[in-house]
């Protein structure tokens, strides 16, 4: 009889602890949801008549008009397209193999960040990764690429 009462009380205590833990999780989830709503306003929420939404635009990954103009002065007709095409054709020389490894990197996507830097996604032997590149346009068809950093996933 003593063991039955003991295990029953332990069972009830465990149920209470579980209930408290579930409440804490729900409270945290609610707080996270509330904070996300403050950071990222939902498009489905109606706006008050006095509220105005100003879009936040990031210039990272987009060439500005001034950058496009400077690159065109260096001989690029369509700066972003020309840079991507040059990188694609010269990727084997850019990803020159090191003495210690067999380098089979293949470019899958490149994004021109600004007038000096680019970010590319590559695949290498069933693994992928990102590489940060610096480029210098000497003339329209002469572009020097330098790998600054690479990260394999």
RODO-2510 file (C-alpha; in nm, 4 decimals, decimal comma):
residues 153
     n   res          X          Y          Z
     1     x     0,0000     0,0000     0,0000
     2     x     0,2844     0,2346     0,0839
     3     x     0,4422     0,1802    -0,2606
     4     x     0,1138     0,2464    -0,4379
     5     x     0,0737     0,5814    -0,2565
     6     x     0,4392     0,6669    -0,3204
     7     x     0,4179     0,5996    -0,6965
     8     x     0,0823     0,7769    -0,7243
     9     x     0,2278     1,0921    -0,5623
    10     x     0,5365     1,0707    -0,7915
    11     x     0,3063     1,0349    -1,0919
    12     x     0,1031     1,3413    -0,9905
    13     x     0,4201     1,5442    -0,9208
    14     x     0,5566     1,4525    -1,2626
    15     x     0,2300     1,5544    -1,4280
    16     x     0,2446     1,8939    -1,2539
    17     x     0,6071     1,9439    -1,3646
    18     x     0,5142     1,8512    -1,7206
    19     x     0,2233     2,0956    -1,7169
    20     x     0,4514     2,3758    -1,5935
    21     x     0,7098     2,2966    -1,8592
    22     x     0,4424     2,3040    -2,1302
    23     x     0,3196     2,6426    -2,0043
    24     x     0,6731     2,7843    -2,0117
    25     x     0,7191     2,6594    -2,3683
    26     x     0,3874     2,8126    -2,4739
    27     x     0,4817     3,1433    -2,3073
    28     x     0,8160     3,1476    -2,4885
    29     x     0,6524     3,0611    -2,8209
    30     x     0,4005     3,3405    -2,7690
    31     x     0,6791     3,5870    -2,6889
    32     x     0,8795     3,4798    -2,9943
    33     x     0,5733     3,5174    -3,2146
    34     x     0,5050     3,8636    -3,0697
    35     x     0,8625     3,9758    -3,1284
    36     x     0,8602     3,8419    -3,4844
    37     x     0,5463     4,0425    -3,5540
    38     x     0,7266     4,3548    -3,4332
    39     x     1,0296     4,2859    -3,6500
    40     x     0,8568     4,1507    -3,9615
    41     x     0,5132     4,3059    -4,0039
    42     x     0,2627     4,0700    -4,1558
    43     x     0,1150     4,1600    -4,4932
    44     x    -0,2180     4,0202    -4,3831
    45     x    -0,2649     4,2584    -4,0906
    46     x    -0,4775     4,5604    -4,1780
    47     x    -0,3062     4,8949    -4,1299
    48     x    -0,4595     5,1797    -3,9397
    49     x    -0,5460     5,4757    -4,1668
    50     x    -0,2612     5,6837    -4,0231
    51     x     0,0026     5,4122    -4,0612
    52     x     0,2326     5,4258    -4,3604
    53     x     0,4583     5,1435    -4,4647
    54     x     0,7966     5,2479    -4,5952
    55     x     0,9762     4,9624    -4,7663
    56     x     1,3221     4,8872    -4,6378
    57     x     1,5539     4,8283    -4,9289
    58     x     1,9012     4,6902    -4,9043
    59     x     2,1614     4,7942    -5,1565
    60     x     2,3628     4,4798    -5,0934
    61     x     2,3417     4,2603    -5,3990
    62     x     2,2285     4,5398    -5,6264
    63     x     2,4520     4,7698    -5,8212
    64     x     2,3639     5,1338    -5,7654
    65     x     2,3272     5,3734    -6,0566
    66     x     2,6656     5,5283    -5,9736
    67     x     2,8334     5,1854    -5,9638
    68     x     2,6744     5,0882    -6,2964
    69     x     2,7967     5,4152    -6,4469
    70     x     3,1533     5,3642    -6,3231
    71     x     3,1598     5,0057    -6,4525
    72     x     3,0233     5,1193    -6,7887
    73     x     3,3018     5,3783    -6,8077
    74     x     3,5480     5,0911    -6,7671
    75     x     3,4002     4,9221    -7,0758
    76     x     3,1179     4,6995    -6,9520
    77     x     2,7961     4,7412    -7,1505
    78     x     2,5743     4,5476    -6,9100
    79     x     2,7862     4,5378    -6,5907
    80     x     2,6058     4,2637    -6,3985
    81     x     2,5577     4,0377    -6,6997
    82     x     2,9108     4,0934    -6,8281
    83     x     3,0618     4,0187    -6,4869
    84     x     2,8591     3,6986    -6,4494
    85     x     2,9509     3,5864    -6,8019
    86     x     3,3206     3,6578    -6,7460
    87     x     3,3185     3,4722    -6,4165
    88     x     3,1433     3,1737    -6,5714
    89     x     3,3910     3,1468    -6,8585
    90     x     3,6951     3,1938    -6,6344
    91     x     3,5846     2,9884    -6,3350
    92     x     3,8428     2,7134    -6,3986
    93     x     4,1286     2,9640    -6,3711
    94     x     3,9677     3,1412    -6,0757
    95     x     3,9256     2,8119    -5,8890
    96     x     4,2812     2,7017    -5,9703
    97     x     4,3510     2,3701    -5,7972
    98     x     4,5813     2,3730    -5,4983
    99     x     4,8704     2,1310    -5,4890
   100     x     4,7126     1,9436    -5,1974
   101     x     4,3631     1,8840    -5,3335
   102     x     4,1811     1,7838    -5,6487
   103     x     3,9633     2,0866    -5,7156
   104     x     3,6434     2,0170    -5,9101
   105     x     3,4490     2,3276    -5,8174
   106     x     3,1641     2,4155    -6,0496
   107     x     2,9814     2,7467    -6,0281
   108     x     2,6070     2,7204    -5,9824
   109     x     2,5092     3,0791    -5,8995
   110     x     2,6817     3,4161    -5,8634
   111     x     2,5522     3,7395    -5,7177
   112     x     2,7283     4,0693    -5,7777
   113     x     2,7245     4,2485    -5,4421
   114     x     2,8723     4,5849    -5,5424
   115     x     3,1352     4,7241    -5,7783
   116     x     3,4171     4,5333    -5,6091
   117     x     3,2773     4,2128    -5,4569
   118     x     3,0708     3,9098    -5,5571
   119     x     2,9319     3,6026    -5,3808
   120     x     2,9113     3,2689    -5,5611
   121     x     2,7616     2,9303    -5,4757
   122     x     2,9650     2,6348    -5,5974
   123     x     2,9481     2,2581    -5,5866
   124     x     3,2499     2,0378    -5,5394
   125     x     3,2431     1,6579    -5,5210
   126     x     2,8785     1,6316    -5,4014
   127     x     2,9258     1,9180    -5,1534
   128     x     2,8416     2,2817    -5,1906
   129     x     2,9680     2,6051    -5,0521
   130     x     3,0038     2,9765    -5,0934
   131     x     3,2980     3,1815    -5,2097
   132     x     3,3535     3,5554    -5,1654
   133     x     3,5323     3,7147    -5,4585
   134     x     3,6898     4,0507    -5,5280
   135     x     3,7044     4,1670    -5,8869
   136     x     3,8776     4,4488    -6,0687
   137     x     3,7680     4,5624    -6,4135
   138     x     4,0729     4,6757    -6,6117
   139     x     3,8813     4,7050    -6,9380
   140     x     3,5578     4,5637    -7,0784
   141     x     3,6953     4,2162    -7,1413
   142     x     3,9769     4,2072    -6,8869
   143     x     3,8497     4,1355    -6,5382
   144     x     4,0727     4,0123    -6,2585
   145     x     3,9069     3,7817    -6,0049
   146     x     4,0478     3,7027    -5,6617
   147     x     3,9057     3,4476    -5,4186
   148     x     3,8944     3,6085    -5,0728
   149     x     3,7249     3,3347    -4,8750
   150     x     3,5473     3,0047    -4,9332
   151     x     3,3131     2,8111    -4,7070
   152     x     3,2072     2,4527    -4,7753
   153     x     2,8754     2,3306    -4,6394
***
